[in-house]
Amino acid sequence: MNKMIEMFAIDGWDTAIVGTAFRNGHEVLVYDANKIEALLAEQDGRQEEYDDVIDLLERDDLGDNTPVFIYADSKLRDEVIAKKRGNLHLVH
């Protein structure tokens, strides 16, 4: 039997969804914040819409259903890998 999962999605930002994550045991959508900013720039630079949505999500009582926003940073990733490669311990 399939269990119905409820997630909060933001209209118009579907192409910025990169996956899901868990927040306190609840599955939530994960958005690429850089992609959202690019989408809004294509729509006549509507950065204020992004800021308004983020403010709303911070004030609204979505609790554990609030989406996650990530800023992909390959430079940071590469720095972490380079500095910690010798200290990594893989656990299976």
KAPE-V28560 format. One record per residue. N is the residue number from 1. RES is the residue in one small letter. OMEGA is omega in radians with two decimals (NA if undefined). D_CENTER is the distance of its C-alpha to the mean C-alpha in whole Angstrom. Layout:
# KAPE-V28560
{{N	RES	OMEGA	D_CENTER} {N	RES	OMEGA	D_CENTER}}
This chain:
# KAPE-V28560
{{1	m	3.11	29} {2	n	3.10	25} {3	k	3.12	23} {4	m	3.13	21} {5	i	3.11	18} {6	e	3.10	17} {7	m	3.10	13} {8	f	3.11	12} {9	a	-3.12	11} {10	i	-3.12	12} {11	d	3.06	15} {12	g	-3.09	15} {13	w	-3.09	11} {14	d	-3.11	12} {15	t	3.12	12} {16	a	3.11	9} {17	i	3.14	7} {18	v	3.12	7} {19	g	3.12	8} {20	t	3.08	8} {21	a	3.11	9} {22	f	3.09	11} {23	r	-3.14	12} {24	n	3.09	16} {25	g	3.13	16} {26	h	3.09	14} {27	e	-3.12	12} {28	v	3.09	9} {29	l	3.07	7} {30	v	-3.14	4} {31	y	3.01	3} {32	d	-3.07	5} {33	a	3.10	6} {34	n	3.12	10} {35	k	3.11	10} {36	i	3.13	10} {37	e	3.10	12} {38	a	3.10	14} {39	l	-3.13	15} {40	l	3.10	16} {41	a	3.09	18} {42	e	-3.12	20} {43	q	3.10	20} {44	d	3.01	23} {45	g	-3.07	20} {46	r	3.13	19} {47	q	-3.13	17} {48	e	3.10	18} {49	e	3.10	16} {50	y	3.14	13} {51	d	3.14	14} {52	d	-3.14	16} {53	v	3.13	13} {54	i	3.10	11} {55	d	3.14	15} {56	l	-3.13	15} {57	l	3.12	13} {58	e	-3.10	14} {59	r	-3.06	17} {60	d	-3.10	17} {61	d	3.07	18} {62	l	3.10	15} {63	g	-3.07	15} {64	d	3.13	14} {65	n	-3.13	12} {66	t	3.12	10} {67	p	3.07	6} {68	v	3.09	4} {69	f	3.13	2} {70	i	3.01	4} {71	y	3.14	8} {72	a	-3.10	9} {73	d	-3.08	13} {74	s	3.10	16} {75	k	3.11	18} {76	l	3.11	17} {77	r	-3.12	17} {78	d	3.11	20} {79	e	3.13	21} {80	v	3.14	20} {81	i	-3.10	22} {82	a	-3.08	25} {83	k	-3.01	26} {84	k	-3.06	25} {85	r	-3.12	26} {86	g	-3.09	29} {87	n	-3.10	28} {88	l	3.07	26} {89	h	-3.12	27} {90	l	3.12	26} {91	v	3.12	26} {92	h	NA	26}}
